[in-house]
Amino acid sequence: MTKNIHSLIIAIDGHSSCGKSTVAKDLAQLLKIAYIDTGAMYRAVTLYALRNHLIANGKIEEEGLRSSLEDIDIRFRTNLSKGTNDTWLNGENVEEEIRDLKVSNNVSPISALGFVRKRLVELQQLMGKKGGVVLDGRDIGTVVFPKADLKIFMTAAPEIRARRRFDEMKAKGQNPAFEEVLKNVKDRDLMDSTRKESPLKQAEDAVVLDNSHLSPKEQLDWILDKLTEMGVSISNE
Ligand code: DC
């Protein structure tokens, strides 16, 4: 039986900077489905905490953050001029700021907090429950949507991931040191996979996509093939 893409949930989990968002965005655009960048939501909470002095010298003021959670409004809005899906925090477009190294360096401990995860997971489940959606993150196939129709676990070598993020930052006019970016990638791998709350792990029924040597087009085709194998009609009607 043919499955309708607009009723399906696609979960993409994996290591940081391995191109999950690129492929998720491409997929969403091609199939005209919604895209939820869950990493951006943890980044937005981190930016809020930094701006409100709830993180000082790497230490989080947990009670302050817990009581501020209900004041944190996160939404995704299509940016018509750029054709992007931007993250808004309390009425402000923060898409660029949440990608800064300052946020990247503080997001892992924020995303390790159980009360932050609980709140964001609820929000993600609400945003995605109708289907016709692709979500990327670390715990989508294991926690957020354990019954997702297609689960993909993405990875690539750390040096390749660091190089991609480095190039991305350079293109945005930032001037990072490669070693610092590589260290950030490795540190986050370790924290993401060893934390107590929802550590990054491959769901048993996920298919692995190692894109170390794949182009964005090749990885997109790889996923489209998987959908076709599942009996999903992927004509862009
Ligand atoms: O995908 P990203 O690099 O933008 O994610 C930012 C951080 O948020 C990363 O350290 C892992 C964390 N994260 C998470 O814990 N759970 C998710 N579903 C998504 C991201």
Boltz pocket constraint, residues with backbone or C-beta under 6 A from the ligand:
constraints:
  - pocket:
      binder: B
      contacts: [[A, 15], [A, 16], [A, 17], [A, 38], [A, 39], [A, 40], [A, 42], [A, 43], [A, 104], [A, 107], [A, 108], [A, 111], [A, 112], [A, 136], [A, 137], [A, 138], [A, 139], [A, 140], [A, 188], [A, 192], [A, 198]]
      max_distance: 6.0
